[in-house]
Amino acid sequence: LGFSPGPLLPSTGLHPRFVLLLCFISTAACNTFAFTEEPSDRGGKADGYCSRVLRAQSNRKEGNSEFRLRVEGDPESYQPGSTYRVTVTAASPSYFRGFTLIALKDGAEGDKDEDYAGNFQIIDEEETQFMTNCPPAVTESTPRRRTSIQVFWTAPPSGSGCVFLKASIVQKRIIYFQDEGLLTKKLCERDTTDKPLLDCCACGTAKYRVTFYGNWSEKIHPKDYPRRANHWSAIIGSSHSKNYVLWEYGGFASEGVKQVAELGSPVKMEEEIRQKGDEVLTVIKMKAQWPAWQPLNVRAAPSAEFSVDRTRHLMSFLTMLGPSPDWNVGLSAEDLCTKECGWVQKVVQDLIPWDAGTDSGVSYESPNKPTVPQDKIRPLTSLDHPQSPFYDPEGGAITPVARVMVERIARKGEQCNIVPDNVDDIVADIAQEEKEEDDTPETCIYSNWSPWSACSSATCEKGKRMRQRMLKAQLDLSVPCPHTQDFEPCMGPGCSDEDASTCMMSEWITWSPCSVSCGAGTRSRERYVKQFPDDGSICTLPTEETENCVVNEECSPSSCLVTEWGEWDVCSATCGLGMKRRERMVKMPPADGSICGAEVLEVEKCMMPECHTIPCLLTPWSDWSDCSVTCGKGLRTRQRMLKSPVELGECTEELEQVEKCMLPECPIDCVVSEWSEWSECNKSCGKGHTIRTRIVMLEPQFGGDPCPEGVQRKKCKIRKCNRGQGNSDEKKRRKEQRDKRRSKQGRAEGNSEHPGCRMRPWSSWTECTKICGGGIQERLMTVKQKFKTAQLSSCKDRKEIRACNVHPC
């Protein structure tokens, strides 16, 4: 380490300055030794405490893989000002007693305050604290055995460049340093200008097909998976200009986005889109999918077609993950215009859910909890909440819940970029041109064209070649059907301007999963011959590719061992496009007891010989019917009619579609209890009143009927009160009656109000049950003494009730 010679500490065999350095690195290392020595003061900032920690890291143990520093989500870059969870962990059975964590700018020496990037925040003060003599660094609070610690780190402002997060570990008397590898993480500032919304320079228009593949299933996302109600809501979106934003990260959800996110209703969103006028070219709509995941051989993935042009070259859509608080997936402002003034051929993206910021629920079926004030739209992370179905204590990336594929299917008009992207692109454009020029009446049903015949000329002289098709049905005899033969000029092999030996190949099918679930393996992809060479030669282009792949390079305890893939099943279709599947088994589950994350089922498309069935002639879809209810959740339908005669064959196309609809909530009227019994008269003589009450069981909601009155009163009269003092006979008579009652109080029989009983005084009135709007109070009179001759029904406790706080709220 470059220390000057000196005496060794007794019983340790270590130089005292080296032991002191251990104390600089971590308080845990210092507790291993007992000594007192002050560090020498070399003067100057460069010999500060922090720089000593950094210099000590040059003495590291190479190749150590027991310990790891990890940033939440494993990002490759940081967003300036964003906060990340940073963890330091030890792989079982290892542990560590102390640690030091710093964030240093790229190329900095660490001898100045400005060399440090961002700020750490303590999560658990019993576990971590800032170092006393090096405030930018974090260390342990108390030295003890531990397997992990975590802190927050807030990234520095824009323009700070790359940052190194570095950790040192103290285990027993050994200090592990890592300048490169698992204890060091390099993060560079995220380039926010890599996707600017520039003006598009492409010419003409392009037509695309968007296909949505839902991968949200109990097998892939097992935690709290809602088995009965899982679905994707109807998909809504548009192709639009850069002046319109459907949704974006960091923005606030519009009312339309909110209704999609919380209710799965696209009605308001479609209304908002159509109100944008010329800013929108095509409204994109796809039906809902119940349940959320379905094998492709059971139901085709939802798809829709849309167009883009020079001013409206962006595409956005969203769909709700249901049930959920306000979680969705989608694309935001996907630019389909290239820098070369052409149109993007294909876009494939895996999608993770995002939070619309309108509801604070943490699980699929959390009760409604509106977020007030509204939060910004943000992607969900695996550390949002322990109750989240996507929670991962290690902060790993969320497994995608869906995949979207956007494919260009045609270009129209004069194009700036006239060079085709590939052979498929040529075929797509030619097919579109043929479709536009095809004047075949709808009432003429043909087979597909046969392949072209051989050229009539075997030399370079011009000849002809022919193709044919068959007229299967003429639905309207008054409308003539065009020719069934087609001719075009040609020349012998090798004379054509085009290379007659060219194979037309399909696009590559998606890569297969890696052959292993842990470590190094292989994966493959295939394509097929769409058209063989016209000169009869053999296609030499490869139809299969293989490459190496690595899955979970560390082979952690959560990895599982699987068998090789089995043989593909028979194609689900006997002609045309179908699906086939294959499976594999789990040989050994993960050592840590978790669920195996490897794919055990694979489904892909398969192409059988062309189908020669008579197509269905259908009318366009009708408009959607009104919702089946006037409020709340209901259904709506739309229909189309079969135009072709039944005798031509059975048509299996659906003629009616049903989807859910949502209208404003139904009114709920106020519900009150039954009236209570009438209370006793509030006067012992003369005119008084008695009351009865009822309480509100359910408050009115959504415009329901208001609550009726809660208190009623009516007059009562016990007896007439005697007024004045002049009637001595009346006084005498009352006195005799009192004396008579007192003389009979001890006897069981009598005419008193409580024969056979002695009662306690009335209790105090209870507190009113309501602060306004009419409540009730009670008081009690209980039996103090019961005589032996008392009847059971004549001697009992009494209760009085009266109204209170009858003023309106």
TIZA-470777 format. One line per 8 residues: their letters; for each residue x, y, z of C-alpha. Coordinates in steps of 0.1 Angstrom, whole numbers, plus 5000, padded with zeros to 4 digits. Example, Ala and Ser with C-alpha at 12.3 -4.5 7.8 and 13.67 -1.06 7.14 Angstrom:
! residues 2
AS = 5123:4955:5078  5137:4989:5071;
//
This chain:
! residues 809
LGFSPGPL = 5000:5000:5000  5030:5023:5001  5032:5027:5039  5066:5035:5054  5083:5008:5075  5075:5007:5111  5068:4985:5141  5040:4959:5139;
LPSTGLHP = 5011:4958:5163  5014:4932:5190  4994:4900:5185  4982:4911:5150  5013:4911:5129  4999:4941:5110  5014:4975:5105  4994:5000:5126;
RFVLLLCF = 4988:5023:5096  4972:4994:5077  4949:4987:5106  4941:5024:5107  4932:5021:5070  4908:4993:5078  4890:5017:5102  4889:5043:5074;
ISTAACNT = 4872:5017:5051  4846:5006:5076  4837:5007:5113  4833:4970:5112  4870:4964:5103  4880:4987:5132  4861:4966:5157  4884:4937:5150;
FAFTEEPS = 4913:4955:5165  4919:4975:5197  4943:5003:5194  4947:5041:5196  4966:5060:5169  4959:5092:5151  4964:5093:5113  4993:5113:5102;
DRGGKADG = 4984:5147:5088  5001:5150:5054  4983:5182:5046  4963:5190:5015  4929:5179:5003  4943:5151:4983  4951:5132:5015  4916:5136:5029;
YCSRVLRA = 4897:5107:5044  4876:5100:5012  4907:5098:4989  4923:5072:5013  4892:5050:5009  4896:5053:4971  4933:5046:4971  4928:5015:4993;
QSNRKEGN = 4906:5001:4965  4937:4994:4944  4945:4965:4967  4916:4943:4958  4908:4906:4955  4904:4897:4918  4877:4874:4906  4855:4877:4937;
SEFRLRVE = 4818:4868:4929  4804:4864:4964  4792:4900:4966  4772:4921:4942  4762:4958:4939  4728:4962:4920  4707:4991:4909  4669:4988:4908;
GDPESYQP = 4658:4976:4874  4694:4969:4862  4694:5001:4841  4722:5008:4816  4718:5046:4821  4704:5070:4847  4677:5097:4843  4690:5130:4858;
GSTYRVTV = 4673:5137:4891  4656:5103:4893  4659:5082:4925  4671:5045:4924  4673:5018:4950  4709:5005:4953  4715:4971:4971  4747:4953:4981;
TAASPSYF = 4741:4916:4986  4761:4885:4995  4754:4851:4978  4745:4823:5003  4763:4812:5024  4785:4843:5024  4779:4873:5046  4797:4906:5054;
RGFTLIAL = 4801:4927:5085  4808:4961:5070  4807:4980:5038  4814:5013:5021  4794:5027:4992  4803:5057:4970  4792:5074:4938  4821:5089:4918;
KDGAEGDK = 4822:5108:4886  4840:5091:4857  4877:5101:4857  4876:5118:4891  4901:5111:4919  4878:5117:4948  4898:5143:4965  4873:5171:4959;
DEDYAGNF = 4836:5174:4968  4826:5180:4932  4841:5145:4923  4811:5128:4938  4779:5124:4919  4743:5125:4932  4732:5119:4968  4726:5089:4989;
QIIDEEET = 4695:5086:5012  4694:5064:5042  4665:5039:5042  4671:5021:5076  4692:5041:5102  4698:5009:5122  4716:4994:5092  4733:5023:5074;
QFMTNCPP = 4747:5058:5080  4769:5084:5064  4806:5081:5071  4817:5107:5097  4849:5118:5080  4836:5112:5044  4800:5125:5041  4795:5115:5005;
AVTESTPR = 4800:5078:5014  4776:5054:5032  4787:5027:5056  4771:5003:5082  4756:5017:5115  4767:4987:5136  4791:4959:5127  4773:4925:5125;
RRTSIQVF = 4767:4897:5101  4744:4907:5073  4736:4895:5038  4722:4927:5022  4718:4964:5027  4699:4990:5006  4699:5027:5002  4684:5053:4978;
WTAPPSGS = 4706:5072:4953  4694:5103:4936  4711:5108:4902  4730:5141:4896  4716:5168:4873  4719:5168:4835  4754:5172:4822  4772:5152:4849;
GCVFLKAS = 4783:5125:4825  4790:5089:4836  4790:5078:4872  4807:5048:4890  4788:5033:4920  4815:5014:4940  4813:4992:4970  4839:4977:4994;
IVQKRIIY = 4830:4947:5016  4845:4938:5051  4843:4901:5059  4861:4890:5091  4895:4906:5088  4895:4907:5050  4885:4937:5029  4873:4930:4993;
FQDEGLLT = 4875:4958:4968  4863:4957:4932  4871:4984:4907  4855:4964:4879  4829:4937:4881  4801:4929:4904  4809:4955:4931  4812:4984:4906;
KKLCERDT = 4783:4997:4884  4788:5022:4857  4758:5044:4847  4759:5071:4821  4734:5098:4816  4704:5088:4795  4704:5105:4761  4670:5122:4760;
TDKPLLDC = 4676:5133:4724  4679:5099:4709  4642:5100:4697  4634:5135:4687  4601:5141:4669  4616:5155:4637  4597:5165:4607  4592:5135:4584;
CACGTAKY = 4606:5137:4549  4590:5105:4534  4567:5108:4504  4534:5092:4497  4516:5071:4524  4522:5037:4540  4498:5012:4553  4505:4991:4584;
RVTFYGNW = 4491:4963:4604  4494:4963:4642  4490:4930:4660  4487:4927:4698  4499:4895:4716  4489:4893:4752  4515:4873:4773  4499:4880:4807;
SEKIHPKD = 4491:4846:4821  4491:4828:4854  4521:4807:4843  4543:4838:4836  4529:4861:4864  4515:4837:4890  4514:4861:4920  4477:4869:4928;
YPRRANHW = 4467:4862:4892  4429:4870:4888  4417:4837:4873  4381:4846:4867  4382:4882:4855  4415:4886:4836  4412:4904:4803  4426:4931:4779;
SAIIGSSH = 4402:4959:4773  4393:4971:4738  4424:4987:4722  4422:5023:4712  4448:5045:4695  4456:5065:4663  4482:5075:4638  4488:5112:4644;
SKNYVLWE = 4510:5142:4641  4536:5154:4666  4512:5181:4678  4490:5155:4695  4499:5133:4724  4476:5105:4735  4498:5096:4765  4534:5098:4775;
YGGFASEG = 4556:5090:4805  4559:5120:4827  4526:5135:4815  4492:5135:4831  4464:5112:4819  4435:5128:4801  4399:5119:4810  4399:5095:4780;
VKQVAELG = 4431:5077:4792  4416:5076:4828  4385:5059:4816  4405:5033:4796  4429:5028:4826  4402:5024:4853  4371:5012:4835  4385:4997:4802;
SPVKMEEE = 4361:5020:4783  4375:5034:4750  4345:5057:4743  4358:5089:4758  4393:5082:4744  4379:5078:4709  4359:5110:4713  4391:5129:4723;
IRQKGDEV = 4410:5115:4693  4383:5124:4668  4381:5159:4682  4417:5165:4670  4406:5167:4634  4435:5169:4609  4461:5160:4636  4448:5124:4633;
LTVIKMKA = 4448:5102:4601  4435:5069:4613  4416:5058:4645  4430:5024:4656  4405:5001:4673  4407:4964:4683  4382:4944:4703  4387:4933:4739;
QWPAWQPL = 4402:4899:4747  4386:4877:4774  4404:4859:4789  4437:4878:4787  4458:4849:4774  4447:4825:4747  4467:4800:4726  4471:4813:4690;
NVRAAPSA = 4456:4781:4677  4424:4789:4696  4419:4825:4687  4438:4849:4664  4456:4878:4681  4437:4912:4678  4449:4933:4649  4440:4964:4630;
EFSVDRTR = 4452:4983:4599  4461:5020:4598  4478:5045:4575  4505:5072:4580  4517:5101:4559  4544:5128:4561  4526:5149:4587  4509:5121:4607;
HLMSFLTM = 4537:5096:4609  4534:5087:4647  4514:5059:4661  4501:5055:4697  4477:5031:4714  4468:5018:4749  4448:4989:4765  4439:4982:4801;
LGPSPDWN = 4452:4953:4820  4421:4941:4838  4413:4939:4865  4437:4965:4879  4437:4999:4896  4448:5019:4865  4474:4998:4848  4479:4997:4810;
VGLSAEDL = 4503:4988:4782  4508:5005:4748  4530:5025:4725  4535:5063:4727  4544:5083:4696  4561:5055:4678  4577:5071:4647  4573:5051:4615;
CTKECGWV = 4592:5076:4593  4629:5068:4587  4658:5093:4585  4663:5081:4549  4629:5095:4539  4613:5060:4538  4588:5041:4559  4598:5016:4587;
QKVVQDLI = 4594:4980:4576  4587:4964:4610  4585:4973:4647  4584:4946:4675  4583:4957:4711  4578:4939:4744  4555:4958:4768  4555:4963:4805;
PWDAGTDS = 4526:4978:4824  4524:5015:4833  4505:5034:4859  4481:5061:4848  4485:5080:4881  4447:5082:4888  4443:5054:4913  4466:5044:4942;
GVSYESPN = 4457:5007:4944  4487:4983:4946  4472:4950:4935  4450:4937:4907  4417:4939:4927  4425:4967:4951  4394:4988:4960  4390:5021:4943;
KPTVPQDK = 4414:5047:4958  4415:5079:4937  4449:5095:4936  4445:5132:4947  4462:5152:4933  4467:5131:4902  4502:5117:4896  4521:5115:4864;
IRPLTSLD = 4521:5085:4841  4550:5062:4850  4562:5026:4843  4556:5001:4871  4587:4987:4888  4593:4955:4908  4598:4976:4940  4567:4997:4940;
HPQSPFYD = 4549:4978:4969  4553:4944:4986  4517:4936:4977  4522:4943:4940  4519:4913:4918  4551:4923:4901  4571:4928:4934  4607:4915:4934;
PEGGAITP = 4628:4923:4965  4659:4923:4944  4645:4950:4921  4648:4930:4888  4630:4940:4856  4593:4931:4852  4587:4903:4828  4568:4917:4798;
VARVMVER = 4530:4912:4798  4525:4917:4761  4542:4921:4727  4531:4944:4698  4542:4940:4662  4537:4967:4636  4543:4956:4600  4542:4976:4569;
IARKGEQC = 4519:4959:4543  4519:4985:4515  4530:5019:4502  4509:5041:4481  4517:5071:4459  4551:5083:4447  4578:5074:4472  4610:5093:4479;
NIVPDNVD = 4629:5062:4489  4624:5039:4459  4649:5012:4470  4629:4983:4485  4639:4971:4520  4637:4934:4511  4620:4909:4488  4589:4907:4510;
DIVADIAQ = 4586:4945:4506  4586:4942:4468  4559:4915:4470  4538:4935:4494  4539:4966:4471  4533:4947:4439  4504:4928:4456  4489:4961:4467;
EEKEEDDT = 4493:4975:4431  4476:4944:4417  4448:4948:4442  4443:4984:4433  4442:4976:4396  4421:4945:4399  4386:4953:4385  4371:4918:4392;
PETCIYSN = 4335:4922:4402  4326:4911:4437  4300:4887:4423  4327:4866:4404  4344:4839:4426  4377:4827:4412  4404:4803:4424  4439:4818:4429;
WSPWSACS = 4462:4822:4398  4483:4792:4389  4521:4796:4387  4535:4810:4354  4541:4785:4327  4575:4781:4311  4584:4807:4285  4574:4798:4249;
SATCEKGK = 4609:4809:4238  4640:4789:4248  4663:4816:4233  4667:4853:4239  4639:4860:4214  4608:4873:4230  4581:4848:4238  4551:4845:4261;
RMRQRMLK = 4542:4827:4293  4507:4821:4307  4489:4816:4340  4453:4805:4346  4425:4807:4372  4392:4790:4374  4357:4807:4377  4341:4789:4406;
AQLDLSVP = 4308:4808:4408  4290:4837:4391  4266:4852:4417  4250:4877:4393  4245:4866:4357  4239:4901:4346  4275:4911:4355  4301:4896:4332;
CPHTQDFE = 4332:4880:4347  4367:4889:4333  4391:4865:4317  4405:4834:4333  4439:4835:4315  4467:4860:4317  4498:4864:4294  4530:4884:4297;
PCMGPGCS = 4561:4887:4276  4592:4867:4285  4626:4854:4272  4645:4822:4276  4666:4814:4307  4695:4839:4313  4681:4865:4289  4658:4883:4313;
DEDASTCM = 4667:4917:4326  4659:4903:4361  4677:4873:4376  4654:4844:4369  4672:4823:4394  4662:4845:4424  4643:4828:4453  4616:4847:4470;
MSEWITWS = 4620:4840:4507  4597:4849:4536  4609:4870:4565  4627:4852:4593  4604:4839:4620  4611:4851:4655  4640:4835:4673  4632:4804:4694;
PCSVSCGA = 4638:4805:4732  4673:4796:4743  4679:4759:4746  4689:4763:4782  4674:4782:4811  4708:4789:4827  4742:4795:4811  4752:4792:4775;
GTRSRERY = 4730:4775:4748  4717:4780:4713  4686:4793:4696  4674:4792:4660  4650:4808:4636  4635:4797:4603  4621:4810:4571  4605:4793:4541;
VKQFPDDG = 4606:4796:4503  4577:4818:4491  4584:4813:4454  4609:4791:4436  4630:4804:4407  4612:4807:4374  4640:4788:4356  4634:4757:4377;
SICTLPTE = 4667:4759:4395  4671:4750:4432  4670:4776:4460  4704:4777:4478  4695:4804:4503  4695:4791:4539  4661:4784:4556  4674:4781:4591;
ETENCVVN = 4699:4801:4613  4714:4792:4646  4733:4814:4671  4746:4812:4706  4727:4826:4735  4733:4831:4772  4705:4830:4799  4711:4840:4835;
EECSPSSC = 4749:4839:4832  4753:4836:4869  4730:4806:4872  4714:4818:4904  4695:4796:4928  4663:4807:4911  4673:4790:4879  4657:4757:4868;
LVTEWGEW = 4668:4728:4846  4645:4718:4817  4645:4691:4791  4651:4695:4753  4621:4707:4733  4598:4679:4721  4587:4674:4685  4563:4699:4670;
DVCSATCG = 4526:4689:4670  4507:4685:4638  4496:4719:4623  4462:4730:4635  4451:4737:4599  4449:4713:4570  4453:4741:4545  4465:4777:4547;
LGMKRRER = 4479:4793:4578  4477:4774:4611  4495:4770:4644  4517:4743:4659  4531:4738:4694  4558:4719:4712  4565:4714:4749  4593:4706:4773;
MVKMPPAD = 4594:4695:4809  4610:4709:4841  4637:4684:4851  4648:4702:4883  4630:4731:4899  4649:4761:4913  4670:4754:4944  4655:4783:4963;
GSICGAEV = 4619:4769:4960  4607:4796:4936  4586:4790:4905  4605:4780:4874  4605:4809:4849  4616:4790:4819  4591:4786:4790  4577:4751:4787;
LEVEKCMM = 4553:4757:4759  4561:4772:4725  4536:4781:4697  4543:4793:4662  4527:4797:4628  4527:4769:4602  4518:4771:4565  4500:4742:4548;
PECHTIPC = 4490:4740:4511  4467:4767:4498  4430:4764:4507  4406:4763:4478  4374:4773:4496  4348:4796:4484  4351:4829:4503  4322:4845:4522;
LLTPWSDW = 4307:4876:4508  4297:4898:4538  4282:4932:4542  4302:4958:4562  4297:4958:4600  4267:4978:4612  4272:5005:4638  4274:4995:4674;
SDCSVTCG = 4240:4993:4691  4231:5014:4721  4243:5000:4754  4220:4974:4769  4216:4994:4801  4209:5031:4808  4235:5032:4835  4264:5011:4848;
KGLRTRQR = 4280:4982:4829  4262:4966:4799  4267:4951:4765  4264:4964:4729  4264:4945:4696  4269:4949:4659  4260:4926:4630  4268:4920:4594;
MLKSPVEL = 4249:4900:4568  4259:4871:4545  4257:4881:4509  4268:4849:4491  4242:4822:4486  4241:4794:4512  4244:4767:4486  4279:4778:4478;
GECTEELE = 4291:4764:4510  4292:4771:4548  4305:4804:4559  4323:4803:4593  4329:4840:4597  4312:4855:4627  4281:4876:4619  4277:4892:4653;
QVEKCMLP = 4301:4908:4678  4295:4917:4714  4315:4939:4736  4311:4955:4770  4301:4991:4775  4302:5015:4804  4277:5043:4811  4276:5066:4841;
ECPIDCVV = 4269:5049:4874  4233:5041:4883  4216:5064:4909  4214:5049:4944  4185:5062:4965  4187:5069:5002  4178:5040:5025  4165:5046:5061;
SEWSEWSE = 4156:5023:5089  4121:5016:5103  4106:5042:5127  4114:5037:5164  4087:5034:5190  4072:5068:5202  4089:5081:5232  4071:5090:5265;
CNKSCGKG = 4056:5124:5268  4081:5150:5278  4057:5166:5303  4041:5151:5334  4010:5173:5331  3996:5196:5306  4005:5197:5269  4038:5181:5258;
HTIRTRIV = 4051:5162:5228  4065:5127:5220  4089:5118:5192  4101:5089:5171  4132:5086:5149  4148:5066:5121  4185:5065:5110  4201:5067:5075;
MLEPQFGG = 4213:5032:5065  4227:5043:5031  4235:5078:5018  4222:5087:4983  4248:5084:4955  4251:5094:4918  4220:5116:4919  4197:5092:4938;
DPCPEGVQ = 4167:5103:4958  4176:5123:4990  4169:5111:5025  4135:5117:5040  4130:5133:5075  4146:5114:5103  4125:5128:5133  4087:5130:5138;
RKKCKIRK = 4069:5145:5167  4033:5147:5179  4014:5163:5208  4006:5145:5240  3986:5154:5272  3988:5134:5304  3965:5154:5327  3956:5190:5333;
CNRGQGNS = 3980:5209:5355  3964:5226:5386  3974:5263:5389  3970:5288:5417  3972:5285:5456  3937:5294:5467  3919:5261:5468  3927:5247:5502;
DEKKRRKE = 3904:5217:5498  3923:5207:5467  3956:5211:5486  3943:5190:5515  3931:5163:5491  3966:5161:5474  3983:5159:5508  3961:5130:5518;
QRDKRRSK = 3969:5112:5486  4007:5116:5492  4004:5103:5527  3984:5074:5514  4010:5065:5488  4039:5067:5513  4020:5044:5537  4016:5018:5510;
QGRAEGNS = 4052:5020:5496  4064:4990:5516  4036:4967:5506  4036:4946:5475  4001:4956:5464  3995:4992:5458  3985:5018:5433  4019:5034:5429;
EHPGCRMR = 4036:5038:5395  4059:5009:5403  4040:4985:5425  4063:4962:5445  4095:4981:5435  4119:5008:5446  4135:5025:5416  4168:5044:5413;
PWSSWTEC = 4167:5080:5399  4169:5086:5362  4204:5084:5347  4219:5113:5327  4210:5116:5290  4235:5098:5267  4254:5118:5240  4234:5125:5208;
TKICGGGI = 4240:5099:5181  4244:5126:5154  4258:5161:5154  4231:5174:5130  4202:5162:5109  4183:5146:5139  4197:5121:5164  4185:5104:5196;
QERLMTVK = 4194:5104:5232  4185:5078:5259  4183:5076:5297  4176:5047:5321  4158:5041:5354  4168:5008:5370  4152:4987:5398  4168:4994:5432;
QKFKTAQL = 4148:4970:5453  4121:4944:5445  4097:4932:5471  4088:4896:5475  4052:4900:5465  4061:4919:5433  4049:4905:5401  4075:4899:5374;
SSCKDRKE = 4058:4921:5348  4052:4950:5371  4088:4956:5383  4113:4963:5355  4139:4988:5342  4126:5018:5322  4141:5037:5292  4133:5070:5277;
IRACNVHP = 4142:5083:5242  4142:5119:5230  4153:5137:5198  4184:5159:5196  4204:5180:5172  4174:5183:5148  4189:5212:5130  4198:5205:5093;
C = 4235:5197:5085;
//
